[in-house]
C-alpha cells in the first residue's frame, strides 16, 4: 500500500527501455524478469521495505524440484530416506525442509520448476528421476503403495482438530499398541485428559504417539524437541530410534544439534537463502555432516553457504571474572498451589550469563519470576529491588502494532550501539514494517529477545529464547547475548533446554532438581563443570567434545567412553 515503485524507476535495465521490473495487473506487485535482470543489486538496497532479494550464484543448481511461482521460493534436490536408518536434516528456517517433507510424503507433487503447469500425477516426476534412487520411492507413492506417517511441526494446532481425550485420539488410530506407546513416551497419566487442556510438551509427545501408532514404511518427524526439556528430548530420541526396523525409515528435521547427533545415522545439510531458494546436500555421516554445517561449507557441492564457521571454546568455563554482586538473596521458598520451590542463598554477579538448567515443572520459571518481582516469596524475601526485564516462555503478538513501533516502545529511540549489538545481528530491519500479529514464531521470538535485551534493566531474564529458532539463529542469539554482557553492565539469566546453546552462552549455571509439579530446589550459581555434571548425572548420560569443532556430543549409552567418564565421575568434558 505504501510502495512508490522506486525500484522500477531506478532499475538500469528499465531506464534503458526494457521491462525488467513490471507491475502485475492482478496483484499490483513488482515482478522481476530473471532473464533481463543483470543482478546489479540496486533494487534490494533502495527498496524501503526490504521486499526484494537478488542472489547472484556462482553455482548452477539446475532446474528446481519445486517452485512456488515467479520470483518465489524454489527448492533444489531432495533428501533420501534410507531403510533401517534415521536420516536427519539440518538447515535454516525457510530453506525448504518442510517442502521436501511434503514432497517425499506424497502430500505435494513436485512441479520441477514449471509453476505455471498444474501437476495432477507423477508422470513427469518419474521421467525426471528415471534411473535414480528416488524413482522407486516416487513410483510407490504414485501407486499409493508407500505408507507414510507425519509428525507435524506445529503441534499446537492439534487441539483445533480434535477436542476429545488423549486415549480417544490414540485409540482411533491403534487400540492395541496404545498402552505400550503411552508407556514409552511417559504419557500414561494424561490419557484421560482432553487434548485442548494439554501443555506444549504434552502435545509434542501425543503427536509423536499418533505418528508412531500408524503402520508406515517411512516416518517423517518435524522438530520433535520443541516444548520438551532435556530429559524428555532424550526419551523422544530413543522412541524415534525405536521406529526404525529393516523395512522402515525415519526422516527427522531438528535444530537441536546435540539431539540430532544423538538421534541420526546420517545427515543432509540444507542451505540457501531463507524464502528465496534452498538446496539439499548429498548425504553425510552424522558427525561429518554437523561439522560441515558448523563450518558453513558443503563439501561435495564445493559451496560455502556461510562466510564464517561457528566455533566453540575448547573449554566451556570461561576465565573467571571478578565477581561483583548485582543481586544477592537469602534462602527463600515459594508455594504455588501444591508446588513448593526451595532456593538456597545465592548471588548473581555483574556482567555474566547464568544458565538455568533442569527438567520442566520444577520451578525454573517460578524462580526467575520471583527475581523479576512478579511473584512474592512465601517465606523469606529478596532484600533489594532491582530493575529487571523478562521475556516469557510464550511470547505474544500485539495486534495493530508494527515491529518498529513495538521496539521503539520497549527500547526507546534506536541508538548506534543497539543497532550494532541487537537489531542488525538478529536481522530485524526487514521486519520493521510488518504487523506483530503477522510474524512467524521465530520472527516474533527474535523481536521479543531484542526488546528485552535492549531495555534499561540491569537484570535480563530470558525464558527459552531458542524456541522456534533454527540452528544459526540460536547461535546468533547466543552470540548477541554474550556481546551485550561484554559491552554493558548487565547480568543475564537464560532458561533453555538446548545443551549446545547453553554450553555456548553460559559463564555459570543454576541447577534445578526435584519432583515435577510437586517440589523443586535450586543450587548455584555453579561453575560449568559442576553444574553440567549435576544435570547429566540426573539424566544418566555423559558428554564429550568433538575433536574438530569442540561442540558437545552425547556418548552412546554403554560405550567405552560413556563408561570411562561415569567411572571417573566426569559426565561433562570441558576439553576435546
Secondary structure, 3 states (H helix, E strand, C coil): CCCCCHHHHHCHHHHCCCCCEEECCCCCCEEECCCCCCCCCHHHHHCCCCCCCCCCCCCCCCCCCEECCCCCCEEECCCCCCCCCEEEEEECCCCCHHHHHHHHHCCCCCCCCCCCCCCCCCHHHHHHCCCCHHHHHHHHHHCCCCCEEEECCCHHHHHHHCCCEHHHHHHCCCHHHHHHHHHHHCCHHHCCCEHHHCCHHHHHHHHHHHHHHCCCCEEEEECCCCCCCHHHHHHHHHHHHCCCCCCCEEEEECCCHHHHHHHCCEEEEEEEECCCEEEEEEEEEHHHHHHHHHHCEECCCCEECCCCCCCCCCCCCCCCCCCCEEEEECCEEEEECCEEEEECCEEEECCCEEEEECCCCCCHHHHHHHHCCCCCCCECCCCCCCCEEEECCCCCCCCCCEHHHHHHHHHCCCCHHHHHHHHCCCCCHHHCCCEHHHCCHHHHHHHHHHHHHCCCCCEEEEECCCCCCCHHHHHHHHHHHHHHHHHCCCEEEEECCCHHHHHHHCCEEEEEEEECCCEEEEEEEEEHHHHHHHHHHHHCCCEEECCCCCCEEECCCCCHHHHHHHHCCCCECCCC
